């Protein structure tokens, strides 16, 4: 699956939950800036992990192609 689609599908439910609880807390809500900052700090390790996993899959595919002798051919 495409990395952008995967990240979007991972972010949307989390964003919906954050918005839901922010709207529920009417008595003493946290500042929006703090909520946004914490949301992206939580998102950061997920994005790093997804990028590393994608690079690992790409390098594994290239290694498989190289061992099969398909890297330098046109077919």
ROVOVO-937937 format. One record per residue: y, x, z of N, C-alpha, C, O in turn; residue in one letter. Coordinates in steps of 0.02 Angstrom, whole numbers, plus 50000, padded with zeros to 5 digits. Layout:
BEGIN
YXZYXZYXZYXZA/...
# end
This chain:
BEGIN
499415004350000500005000050000500625004550000500625009950029X/501125002249968501745006049963502055007150032502035002750075X/502325013050043502605014850108503185010150127503235008050184X/503615008550080504185004150094503954997150114504234994150159X/503454994650080503194988050097502874988150166502974983550206X/502494993350181502174993850247502684994150303502614990750353X/503204998150294503724998550345504094991950353504254989850409X/504234988650298504574982150301504144977050339504394973350381X/503504976850323503054972250357502964973850431502804969450471X/503064980050449503014982050519503664980450557503644978850616X/504224980950523504884980050556505054972750566505334970850618X/504884968450518505084961450522504844957850585505254954750618X/504204958250604503994954750665504344957450728504534953650772X/504434964050731504774966950789505504964650792505754963150846X/505824964250736506514961950733506564954550754507034952650789X/506094950550733506094943450753506014942850829506354938750860X/505574946850858505474946550931506104948850967506294945751017X/506424954150944507044956450976507584951150973507924949851023X/507664947950915508174942650908508004936750953508454933850984X/507374934950957507174929250999507354930551072507664926251104X/507164936351098507304937751169508044938851182508294937351237X/508404941451133509134942251142509464935351148509924934551188X/509244930651109509534923851112509314920151175509684915951200X/508714921751200508484918451262508884920751323508974916851370X/509124926851323509474929751380510214928051376510624932151356X/510384921951394511084919751390511474921451454512084922051452X/511124922251510511464923351573511814930151576512404930551593X/511454935351558511744942151562511444946451506511024950751519X/511654945251444511354948951388511584956251387512134957951408X/511134960451363511304967551354511774968251294511774964051249X/512174973451294512624974651236512214975651172511684978851173X/512454972851117512094973351053511984980651032511474982251002X/512474984851046512404991951027511814995251060511464999251028X/511694993751123511124996651158510464994051129509994997851120X/510444987651115509834984651088509674987651019509094989351005X/510174988350977510074991250911509844998550916509395000650881X/510165002350961509985009350970509265010050994508895014250968X/509065006051043508385006451069507875004151016507335007051011X/508054999150977507614996850924507475002450875506905003650856X/508005005950854507905011350806507575017550837507225021150803X/507685018650901507325024150935506575022650939506165027150935X/506405016350946505695014350945505405014550875504805015850866X/505825013350826505605013450756505505020650730505105021750686X/505875025350757505855032250734505145035350734504945038150683X/504775034950789504095037850787503635034450737503205037650707X/503735027950727503325024350678503475026850608503015027950568X/504105027850593504295030250526504035037350515503785038950461X/504095041650566503845048550559503095048450548502845052150505X/502735044450587502005043950580501815041450511501345044050480X/502165036450485502005033650419502125038850364501735039350317X/502665042650370502805047850320502285053350322502055055650270X/502105055450383501585060650389500915058250362500555062050330X/500745052050376500115049350351500125048850275499615050250243X/500685046850246500735046450174500665053450143500335054250092X/500985058450173500935065250147500215067750152499975071350108X/499875065950207499175068050215498735064950162498295068250134X/498855058650147498455055350094498595058350027498135059249987X/499225060050013499395063149949499065069949943498785071649891X/499105073949996498815080649993498055080249988497745084449956X/497745075350020497025074450015496825072549944496315074849918X/497225068249913497085066249844497165072249797496765073049750X/497675076349808497765082249766497195087249776496965090249728X/496975088049838496415092649851495785090049817495385094049791X/495675083649818495085080749785495125081849711494615083449679X/495715080949682495805082049610495695089449592495395090949541X/495935093849635495865101049622495135103049626494905107149586X/494765100249674494055102149680493655099249622493125101949605X/493885093849592493545091049535493775094249470493505092749417X/494275098549472494515102049413494975097849370495045099149310X/495285092649399495705088149360496445089649366496845086149335X/496645094649403497355096049413497695098549350498235096149332X/497395103149316497725106449259497535103549192497725106249140X/497165098049191496985095149127497415089049113497725086249158X/497435087049050497845081249031497485074649042497815069449040X/496845074649055496475068449062496435066249133496135061049148X/
# end
